[in-house]
């Protein structure tokens, strides 16, 4: 029996429901310490994240919604403008899942 824990991928609807109000970029000074590394390990084991990216280069940006209920931690991938977003429920102090964000498609960015 396979007992490996598979990370939960969020639907676009669920992901967007965590973006209440304005999403504000959080600086290093404002980041609440939340241990994402066990979840990152699950993402790597499931081959959602590459093992090639060094941990110190993995976190691209962190955003918090205006109600301060959720944080979105953007993790770098090997593809430009593509991120794995870990969504953290700050009230429950746990990850609720991940979302694959193609920033160029999502925000109509043109190179």
Secondary structure, DSSP 8 states (H G I E B T S, - for coil): --------B--HHHHHHT--S--EE--TTT------HHHHHHHHHTTSS-TTS-GGGTEEEEEE-TTSSEEEEEEE-SSTTEEEEEEEETTTTEEEEEEEEEHHHHTT---
